[in-house]
Amino acid sequence: MKQNRTKDIRSLQWDDLKIFLAISREGSLIAAARAMGLTQPTMGRRLQSLEKLVGCKLLRRTSSGYILTEDGMAVLSHAERMEEEALAFERQLAAHDGEVNGTLRVSALDWLASHVLAPVIARLQQQHSRMVVELSMDPRLLSLDRRETDLVFCFNRFEEAYVVQRRLTHVHYGVYASRAYLEQRGKPHPSTGGVGHDLITMDSARSHQADVVWLTGRLPKARIIGRSSSRHVQARMCAEGGGLAVLPLQVAESTPGLEQVDLGEPPPDQDVWLGYHRDFQHHRRLRVLLDAVEAALMLEHPKGMKRTFPPRAP
């Protein structure tokens, strides 16, 4: 029996363990299936097959989702080490691919993706027809180490030692409202605390962001009537008369019907950082995209964005 079990385990495939890792991380078959690009029934069958192969339950289903069993916790550490090695191997292969083809995964802020990256990517793909850029505006920070993404544009500096990062640009903001809103409510003034005014801000998970703190601090008596993680959604709500919002200048300038409002001082600026895994430093597709993005910013200089390109590491 022991010999048969050893033979079964030797037939274990890496894809089986990827299924196990996805479910253990996501906590549900639906979320894991979405992350893996598979169907929920397929994920369930693959998990059952894996548990049958190893001869024990790895995950237990509860009312709040799947949790690791004691055996599952033991398998998890081995599976994560295998994943780390597999991804490192994958990154090395990709980094030494001298051709500008294949897929490059990019994660960015929604407005940066639409105003800066989308035009650059469209022009770039006309030059390199075999290159595919997968642009995600997922609000969560995707993992560079697990290669959920290859390149990230965000507001925060990266803490991981394996990430190569630099500041890409500096973004300016303004306070905006629709003309109809201002005609009806009048222009707000910090001396009144914003009494009688409505605000549109980032969602609750991002209520700590500098612009939200600044706006609610300048107008503490105003009422928050709308929240969204998307600057474009905020701008649209603002243009429809929903209230006052802090917006990147380039988003506001591209949204008809908005007027800038002076609250005595401008909202705080923010830096946009880019980061990628150190194994990708010589990745051909990544370098081509970065060069194109920086060239576009240097030539076009979108309104409200200051060029801040430090010397690139060799």
Order of alpha helices (4+ residues) and beta strands (2+ residues): alpha-alpha-alpha-alpha-beta-beta-alpha-beta-alpha-beta-beta-beta-beta-alpha-beta-alpha-beta-alpha-beta-alpha-beta-beta-alpha-beta
